[in-house]
Amino acid sequence: MSTTAATAAAATPRLRPRTRTLLPSSLLAAAVVAAAASAGSPTADAFSAPSSPAAIGRGVGVGTGGGGGGGGASAANLLPRSSSSSSSPPSLRRRSPSRPLRSTPFDLGLYDDGSSSSSSSSSSSSSSSERRSPLAVDPATRLALGLTKYSHDVSLCAADASTGDVLFAASKERFTREKHDGGNVASLVESCLDHLELDLENVDKVVMNDHHHRILPLESDAEHMEWEEGLGINGGMEGGYGDEYNLLTGVEDKVELSHHLAHAYSAAAQAPFDEGMCVVMDGMGETYRTMKKAQLEGDETYVSDLTVRGEEKRGIRFVPSDIEERAKRSAFDWREAESVYVFEKGEDGLKIEPVFKRFAEERSPPALYNHGFENMDSLGAVYSRASSHVMGLAPWQGHAWDVEDDSRWLTPEVVDEPILRGSLYQEGDGGLEIDRSRMRGMPFVARVDPDMFDGKGDMVRGAKRYDFDDNDYVPPAADEEGSEGGGGDDDLPPSTTSKRLPTKVALDAISLASRVQSDLETVAMDFVRHFKDETGARNLCLAGGVALNSVLNGRLMRELGFERTFVPPYPGDDGIAVGCCAYALYGNERGGKSTPPLWKEPLSPYLGPMPTDAEIREAAAWAAPWLEVEEVPDERDRIDRIVDELASGGVVALYSGRSELGPRALGHRSIVADPRKKGLVRFINEFVKKRESFRPFAPSCLAEEASDWFHLGEGAEAMGGDVSPYMSVTAMVREEKRREIPAVTHVDGSSRLQTVTAEAEPNYHRLIKAFFERTGVPMVLNTSFNTLKGEPIVETPRNAVRSFLSSMGTIEMLVMGDLVVRRKEADVRKLLGEARKGGATTPSSFPKRAGPVRYKSTFSAGLGDDDDDSSDAKTLVQMPARPMHDERDGGWFELLDDLEGQILGVSDGTVGVNELMAQFTAEEDFDEITGADRLLLENVIQRLVRLYDHTFVSW
């Protein structure tokens, strides 16, 4: 297909002067009814969610959805049924005014209301600067900073260099809204210092890591960095590259720490025991040549396993044993794959000693794709390749689907040949072997799957290739008595009215995931067991990306006989900054230098920014036209309201306190729901999170009640049931309890568990306890608070409001601080002047845009042959000031048609429905109401409602 995209200049639409003639009240009333009742549209958008969470949760028909605004306000309810075959009703084209407003193509210029938000923003900024941060510390505080720089998952951890107290820790992704964001740390360092109310002069020591390349040699060449910035290449593509907040030029004590050693410090330094073994299983770590070069040159600015000081009781063993010679001959290099350390804490501080390290060779040019990671022979590389696409499918192995009107059953194939086999600690025969043939073939198999793609290779099932239900899925009852939607299939979202069966691609992915998971467990269990016996360690720490596999973690904890097992909330690379900070405080290389008190217990995961009450209220005010906000200062009252909503089948977003560091939401930035309602699994996945419906959800369970519901293994009682405070361990749900909590019980009976104690998180514990008292179930369904595809967990109050609004009413309630927030439905009666207040009818309202708007039009046309003679015109708008604007894709939003664009263009707060009707009709008055007039009014109101729902206009 040849495509032509164009944007042409056009004059700003203006309404032609007309004598104002009021619409008859009968027509207005009819329009109100029609706008509320209309359903079904040929055009849907990315945010449409045509159902109520409470209705789906209860398994009944779908209605307007309580406070969530899930009724006539959805994008699927825009056109009357009679016009469903056309995006622009014929009557609108027939009855256009003599001088119609042009809306295609649109002007790239802005429609501005003449008012600027800069003054209010400036005022707000000034006011904010005068308020003291809740995280502010003594101005004399000296800081030790740990940093991950230039790689993915850039993060920071700041501690008081004298006391060892961690003051602030965060990942860059939370601020940029890009998952796993990399690059420089300028904005992150600046944000940290702003929250602590300190300056660069307060930084005493910096320890950092980038396992892709050395940092300090790069930053020592200021002229080269300026050249990169000037050309906008490499690191210079991003602002802040040469900034002092990134380079920290005023800090003399700067050291680089190798990757696996940083992982080890991140876990061992805060482990709740004084001695043990730390196992790091990662995708890839530092290169051998980098470590060896620093050792040979006596480079004191770089510390690795080859140079770290220890008691050297055992020495370190390498696989391959001749790694030095192999590295010399390698076309590229060798990288850390798996490592073992032993550690102890005592009066002399923290001592970490490397015991074993296996290297994996880079088999492809590092510059081509992620440093050869795609075919590296490490456990983490294989796990990452699988977990990025199919790993969550592993528990579906053994499940069978019956096919209606057919006697056959759908079952995933069992893969007999191992993908991973052998030992990590042996060389040659018996060493690790990886068969990648099955993984490499999957993309090609997927492209020819008739369930997924047509003959031209175009996807026909949408982007959710692994979207299916279990065999026990029962669609919500459309005609069940008491249904909110009034009954009938038309009230239900199309995607919920039947059970989805897996495609062949999905079945193959299940087979692959199951085999990889099984092999991963076999190899890793053997590896850890071997070094438990060799070192005599009684306690275990886990770090590195493989430690995100909660199923493996659960087996290591329960089956290998360790007294205690500890996995930090951030075992992946976002925890590297914590390890670097720990080394700055307690590193072996400190020698005779005094060290601050050791961390005696695990750090709180809640180390991010703390929103102020003023920031929360400002965010609510920012989106006030679209929100119903109630201040509920009494915590018990707030909890009761949340429990009421959960117990009725609603979905609630929680935003409180400091944000979590790590990939998992642990109650401060969470979406919670009732674990008793199985229908919520598909509803939350599809309409709230906008992802495949098979994805499982985790329970947040009272630690003191966990053993009654889950198999926790030996030693759980001694820990008060608090075996998985960071959602790091998968446990099996007790068989007699599975039917009681189906929404958090995966298809194989497992559950990725978070245990919650009153000591660690009192507010969240009180909420779950209240739910327990109400329902008899001591847990809630918990998933991360993010509703926009590709975005990380929300960070700021505005992020929370935007994510809440973007759920399009599928999240019924947002609780921020002491504010209880619901989505405000579009008030059509107020718009038309039909609302009553104090017995009197209110005047009609005038829609007003949320801010300046930019338009663009695109036109695509086929070649005119038999296979492709289609053409398509689209109009998109961009409004950065609206609360639901998404900057990542430019924020362009597709309009339904020209009429919607015209309405948006003239909604400046001075034009009402009467004026719009006068503009788009030929009559001077409405003495005689035609069917076309009624249809036009319905369409105008429906588009105004849609624009309101997407926060373009308010009234």
VEXVO-794098 format. One line per field, with one value per residue (C-alpha): x, y, z. Coordinates in steps of 0.05 Angstrom, whole numbers. Layout:
BEGIN
px <- (X:...)
py <- (Y:...)
pz <- (Z:...)
This chain:
BEGIN
px <- (0:25:10:6:5:-5:-20:-44:-57:-128:-162:-183:-256:-304:-378:-416:-461:-531:-591:-595:-657:-667:-679:-746:-742:-775:-717:-666:-699:-700:-626:-610:-645:-613:-544:-551:-582:-542:-492:-447:-400:-358:-301:-267:-204:-148:-181:-251:-276:-349:-363:-367:-316:-368:-413:-358:-333:-401:-412:-475:-497:-460:-491:-466:-414:-425:-379:-332:-371:-373:-441:-456:-388:-348:-319:-361:-426:-417:-464:-537:-550:-583:-517:-471:-451:-420:-373:-410:-486:-516:-561:-500:-473:-541:-557:-491:-495:-484:-415:-390:-332:-272:-239:-198:-142:-131:-82:-19:-25:-57:-127:-111:-162:-119:-103:-37:-23:47:28:-9:47:98:57:50:124:141:94:122:193:175:147:196:204:179:245:290:350:402:439:505:490:544:520:544:513:505:489:472:492:484:457:384:347:385:376:403:410:432:452:478:553:557:498:487:413:386:351:327:326:291:293:296:237:189:204:212:153:195:203:275:299:374:422:452:433:430:355:355:412:379:312:345:381:317:278:332:343:418:469:524:572:540:562:624:630:602:603:574:566:552:566:565:627:673:646:704:749:691:676:749:747:704:720:695:631:620:630:578:529:542:526:470:500:513:502:497:428:398:399:442:499:552:515:550:493:512:588:592:657:664:667:737:721:691:696:667:642:636:565:559:595:545:488:519:526:453:429:482:488:414:403:368:424:499:529:510:520:498:483:480:449:445:438:506:553:622:670:731:778:752:764:832:857:841:876:939:943:929:869:842:781:753:737:718:722:794:815:767:801:778:805:820:805:781:802:758:746:730:692:723:787:829:786:847:872:803:790:854:831:758:734:693:697:670:620:599:542:534:573:576:598:602:594:594:576:611:647:696:639:615:662:644:688:679:680:660:646:625:636:596:625:598:580:559:585:567:551:497:446:452:524:509:459:410:454:496:502:479:417:395:400:356:308:304:291:234:206:203:152:124:150:84:52:90:36:-13:24:-23:-86:-136:-190:-253:-276:-350:-385:-323:-300:-227:-188:-135:-71:-1:52:101:173:214:283:314:330:378:418:482:519:540:601:631:670:670:625:572:576:517:487:433:389:361:331:260:263:292:237:179:176:174:120:79:80:45:-6:-74:-105:-63:-47:-82:-50:-18:16:-31:-49:-123:-129:-100:-36:-53:-27:-29:-99:-143:-184:-181:-229:-273:-286:-360:-382:-421:-495:-528:-598:-584:-636:-613:-561:-541:-543:-615:-598:-583:-518:-515:-499:-436:-367:-359:-294:-328:-387:-350:-291:-227:-187:-111:-82:-30:22:-2:0:71:91:62:104:167:155:142:205:249:219:230:301:317:295:334:399:393:373:434:479:456:455:526:553:512:549:616:612:571:526:464:430:419:414:393:406:409:353:339:319:256:232:187:173:247:256:200:233:302:271:230:271:345:346:370:350:333:328:329:312:312:254:299:342:347:390:349:380:451:450:433:493:538:514:526:597:608:588:616:661:720:766:753:810:821:771:713:646:576:532:514:443:415:351:325:316:245:224:190:249:223:194:142:84:59:-14:-8:17:-39:-91:-60:-64:-138:-150:-113:-166:-224:-275:-270:-266:-311:-265:-284:-238:-241:-191:-211:-170:-222:-275:-230:-215:-289:-304:-248:-274:-345:-321:-279:-332:-382:-335:-303:-230:-192:-126:-83:-33:0:67:134:140:170:238:236:188:132:78:73:13:35:24:-25:-90:-130:-192:-231:-194:-259:-286:-255:-286:-241:-181:-203:-234:-172:-125:-166:-197:-154:-84:-100:-61:-73:-127:-85:-39:-44:-50:-16:-48:-27:-40:-36:29:-2:-57:-16:0:-75:-82:-15:38:97:146:187:210:151:122:187:182:111:89:126:162:151:145:167:125:188:163:109:71:17:-52:-81:-128:-188:-179:-172:-246:-249:-195:-198:-175:-106:-100:-64:-86:-37:-58:2:4:59:51:63:60:43:59:34:106:131:69:16:-32:-37:-42:-101:-137:-128:-148:-213:-227:-213:-262:-315:-306:-267:-211:-145:-119:-133:-115:-56:-27:16:-17:-6:-59:-23:12:87:87:120:85:58:104:73:2:-9:14:-38:-94:-76:-72:-138:-173:-142:-175:-240:-280:-256:-222:-280:-242:-174:-152:-95:-76:-141:-177:-227:-233:-283:-292:-345:-394:-410:-471:-513:-571:-524:-496:-567:-593:-640:-607:-642:-611:-652:-715:-693:-668:-595:-573:-541:-466:-413:-360:-289:-225:-174:-120:-92:-102:-62:-93:-64:-95:-68:-93:-73:-93:-83:-54:-121:-112:-160:-122:-116:-160:-177:-167:-170:-169:-155:-156:-115:-109:-58:-72:-14:-55:-108:-98:-99:-45:8:74:109:74:65:-5:-40:-112:-155:-222:-285:-300:-300:-358:-320:-261:-307:-338:-270:-245:-300:-306:-276:-325:-371:-408:-465:-505:-555:-500:-472:-540:-551:-484:-496:-568:-599:-661:-664:-709:-733:-809:-811:-766:-743:-713:-648:-647:-657:-602:-554:-567:-555:-489:-466:-480:-447:-384:-383:-390:-332:-288:-306:-289:-220:-210:-209:-268:-308:-369)
py <- (0:69:119:194:232:307:364:428:496:518:577:569:547:602:600:644:695:668:691:648:605:559:486:459:424:363:355:366:314:265:278:264:198:180:198:155:97:94:38:7:44:23:64:46:74:49:69:42:-3:-19:-51:-43:-77:-89:-123:-168:-182:-206:-244:-207:-163:-98:-30:40:19:60:118:94:124:59:71:118:150:98:104:46:85:143:133:114:44:72:104:47:35:104:145:207:202:215:269:309:309:325:382:417:493:537:555:492:492:456:405:363:375:412:466:445:510:514:534:574:601:663:642:611:560:586:637:587:537:589:607:534:522:582:559:489:514:548:484:439:369:314:278:337:321:360:406:380:308:274:226:160:150:84:91:49:91:88:17:-3:3:66:76:112:97:151:138:179:164:170:130:84:103:98:164:157:105:106:82:131:97:123:195:188:139:92:21:1:70:79:136:186:201:277:284:227:257:325:296:260:322:363:315:313:388:379:401:367:391:341:281:248:183:153:80:62:7:-1:-72:-51:-8:28:94:135:129:153:212:232:256:318:342:277:281:352:328:273:324:371:317:287:217:162:188:258:243:255:320:321:279:331:360:364:324:267:273:293:327:357:288:261:193:156:81:31:-36:-98:-122:-187:-160:-103:-154:-192:-129:-110:-175:-193:-124:-124:-198:-214:-260:-251:-303:-341:-354:-306:-335:-288:-317:-264:-254:-222:-184:-153:-174:-214:-168:-107:-141:-168:-102:-65:-118:-117:-41:-35:10:29:62:-5:-62:-132:-204:-205:-148:-148:-158:-217:-268:-312:-375:-412:-373:-365:-419:-402:-440:-445:-454:-427:-364:-319:-356:-362:-288:-273:-316:-295:-252:-213:-226:-268:-243:-262:-312:-342:-327:-351:-311:-323:-267:-252:-192:-176:-124:-116:-99:-136:-183:-213:-265:-292:-368:-387:-353:-380:-339:-343:-324:-268:-304:-244:-173:-134:-72:-107:-126:-118:-142:-211:-225:-261:-323:-321:-387:-363:-384:-311:-301:-362:-344:-271:-292:-337:-291:-232:-270:-335:-352:-336:-391:-448:-466:-480:-543:-601:-559:-583:-545:-578:-553:-542:-584:-627:-688:-668:-632:-579:-594:-566:-614:-641:-625:-686:-661:-612:-542:-533:-591:-604:-572:-499:-517:-569:-562:-602:-664:-652:-577:-533:-546:-503:-523:-459:-490:-489:-417:-394:-428:-398:-330:-366:-414:-356:-320:-377:-394:-388:-371:-309:-285:-284:-304:-235:-241:-190:-205:-221:-235:-170:-160:-209:-273:-310:-288:-345:-369:-433:-488:-470:-399:-381:-317:-266:-282:-232:-246:-261:-232:-167:-153:-81:-79:-100:-165:-183:-199:-128:-103:-146:-130:-175:-203:-231:-267:-331:-373:-359:-419:-416:-411:-460:-406:-402:-478:-480:-423:-461:-522:-480:-442:-505:-538:-477:-469:-542:-542:-476:-505:-569:-535:-479:-526:-570:-509:-481:-549:-562:-498:-505:-570:-541:-478:-505:-443:-445:-384:-363:-297:-293:-236:-225:-229:-303:-286:-254:-325:-334:-407:-424:-381:-419:-486:-462:-436:-498:-557:-545:-541:-470:-439:-373:-349:-275:-244:-167:-129:-112:-172:-146:-89:-36:-63:-51:20:-8:-55:2:44:-14:-20:54:44:-25:-47:-93:-41:9:-25:9:65:70:45:65:15:-45:-55:-103:-119:-113:-43:-18:-25:43:89:133:203:222:262:319:332:395:356:306:361:398:335:327:400:392:343:370:374:299:277:270:283:273:287:231:247:188:127:77:111:108:34:19:52:13:-52:-35:-25:-88:-132:-108:-128:-61:-46:5:41:57:114:129:143:133:92:23:9:-52:-81:-101:-58:-74:-34:38:41:-17:-36:-82:-124:-181:-248:-286:-263:-302:-258:-201:-237:-226:-158:-128:-158:-137:-71:-44:-69:-79:-143:-218:-249:-309:-267:-287:-239:-240:-240:-193:-236:-223:-258:-285:-320:-342:-413:-430:-414:-431:-486:-446:-500:-512:-452:-408:-411:-385:-325:-311:-331:-272:-314:-269:-195:-172:-219:-260:-330:-373:-420:-471:-453:-505:-547:-536:-460:-455:-445:-389:-347:-364:-295:-305:-380:-395:-452:-500:-481:-436:-363:-311:-289:-224:-230:-167:-152:-96:-77:-69:-37:-19:18:-37:-89:-52:-51:-125:-140:-101:-140:-204:-184:-169:-230:-282:-279:-250:-223:-178:-185:-139:-115:-55:13:27:25:53:3:3:49:32:38:108:155:224:243:268:200:168:213:204:128:127:169:127:65:96:78:6:28:50:87:120:132:184:206:224:237:187:199:173:188:241:221:271:311:317:351:405:413:424:466:412:401:426:459:484:473:517:497:513:550:509:499:516:463:487:454:433:472:488:434:414:377:335:294:234:202:133:104:36:25:16:-57:-112:-132:-63:-6:20:90:118:188:201:263:264:315:330:368:366:403:349:302:239:263:210:242:177:171:245:242:239:217:195:230:195:242:315:332:314:356:415:410:408:465:513:491:553:563:610:562:517:462:513:549:483:462:529:522:453:462:505:527:594:565:498:505:440:385:336:267:295:349:297:253:312:332:261:258:326:306:238:269:320:263:225:287:297:224:232:298:343:385:399:439)
pz <- (0:-16:37:35:100:99:146:115:143:152:185:257:256:274:286:238:273:284:321:384:383:442:429:452:520:490:442:498:541:483:471:544:541:474:497:559:522:458:452:399:353:295:324:389:419:463:527:516:571:561:627:702:746:799:748:721:791:812:747:728:671:659:674:685:736:798:807:753:695:656:624:567:577:541:472:449:462:415:356:355:329:267:245:263:191:182:223:201:198:129:158:179:109:79:127:128:133:73:96:132:180:151:196:148:140:206:221:257:296:364:384:446:494:505:575:594:647:656:709:751:741:762:822:841:832:874:929:926:933:998:1028:1065:1037:1084:1071:1088:1131:1170:1121:1149:1128:1088:1034:1005:936:899:825:764:704:628:629:633:700:720:795:856:930:980:1052:1110:1108:1184:1208:1149:1146:1075:1060:989:933:866:794:736:702:754:735:659:654:610:636:650:629:622:607:654:726:726:737:788:830:827:849:907:931:924:966:1019:1013:1003:951:912:965:1013:972:1002:964:900:881:813:762:688:665:592:597:646:672:699:637:595:640:645:573:579:509:478:519:495:424:435:462:404:353:395:392:443:513:485:456:526:564:627:599:614:674:741:772:725:728:801:785:855:888:895:924:865:853:804:831:786:771:809:869:871:868:926:969:955:988:1039:1071:1092:1103:1169:1190:1206:1160:1098:1024:969:900:840:777:724:649:642:686:679:625:645:607:644:711:691:662:726:767:724:724:799:783:852:821:800:848:826:849:825:870:929:995:1037:1085:1025:1064:1002:941:881:829:756:703:654:694:637:630:623:561:532:540:502:443:443:385:435:510:568:619:689:689:758:822:894:954:1029:1078:1152:1195:1260:1301:1243:1195:1134:1098:1030:997:926:923:852:786:718:656:591:523:481:416:374:366:429:388:348:401:476:481:453:508:461:455:518:556:624:664:667:591:576:632:607:536:559:614:566:524:551:622:656:615:647:699:643:624:639:632:580:543:516:448:440:387:384:423:423:477:469:508:504:477:527:508:524:507:558:537:596:623:660:717:726:768:721:656:593:595:648:642:623:555:522:463:433:371:398:422:356:317:354:317:250:273:300:233:197:251:218:286:290:219:152:86:79:147:180:252:257:331:357:395:451:421:487:507:532:591:633:618:677:653:658:621:663:663:616:641:714:760:791:737:734:659:654:619:547:511:485:555:559:530:469:496:559:528:510:533:495:474:464:395:370:384:456:464:437:483:543:524:517:582:621:595:609:679:696:670:705:771:761:743:796:852:837:835:901:936:914:944:1007:1019:998:1041:1099:1095:1138:1106:1034:998:925:875:801:750:761:833:803:789:850:835:838:900:935:921:944:1008:1024:997:1010:1085:1095:1162:1128:1056:1037:970:968:937:878:858:787:762:797:861:837:865:934:929:908:966:1014:988:998:1071:1087:1030:1044:1015:1071:1109:1175:1161:1209:1183:1203:1240:1198:1172:1223:1185:1114:1088:1079:1006:1012:998:942:943:994:965:1008:1023:982:921:928:932:873:831:849:832:766:742:784:726:717:789:849:909:981:1040:1090:1146:1190:1170:1195:1153:1091:1103:1111:1044:1010:1039:1018:947:946:975:923:866:852:837:880:868:929:930:997:1029:997:933:930:899:854:803:850:881:955:978:968:893:883:850:897:889:920:913:919:851:794:741:763:734:662:677:709:657:597:617:673:655:580:573:562:605:629:672:746:805:873:941:996:1058:1132:1153:1216:1175:1115:1138:1141:1067:1036:1042:1069:1088:1151:1189:1170:1240:1270:1221:1241:1172:1141:1088:1028:1047:978:935:920:933:901:948:935:958:1005:965:1010:1003:927:913:964:930:856:833:865:853:788:743:776:847:859:882:883:954:992:1067:1105:1178:1222:1238:1166:1135:1188:1142:1090:1145:1176:1109:1097:1168:1159:1095:1134:1189:1136:1091:1129:1076:1103:1037:978:905:891:825:807:797:723:670:609:565:574:634:701:768:782:821:830:850:778:752:798:774:701:708:745:692:636:665:638:700:707:772:814:868:879:950:955:1024:1058:992:964:890:839:765:752:697:643:666:602:638:664:593:565:623:646:714:776:836:895:856:798:730:720:657:602:606:554:541:548:525:577:539:471:418:357:298:242:187:151:87:61:-5:-38:-107:-138:-157:-140:-77:-47:-67:2:27:97:126:199:242:306:361:413:478:528:581:588:648:604:556:543:525:505:438:428:458:390:397:339:331:308:251:227:272:334:310:297:365:400:358:380:453:483:540:502:456:479:447:420:381:356:331:298:264:236:213:159:199:234:288:313:308:268:294:242:252:225:278:332:303:299:371:394:356:383:454:446:419:475:525:491:492:565:582:551:588:527:549:612:630)
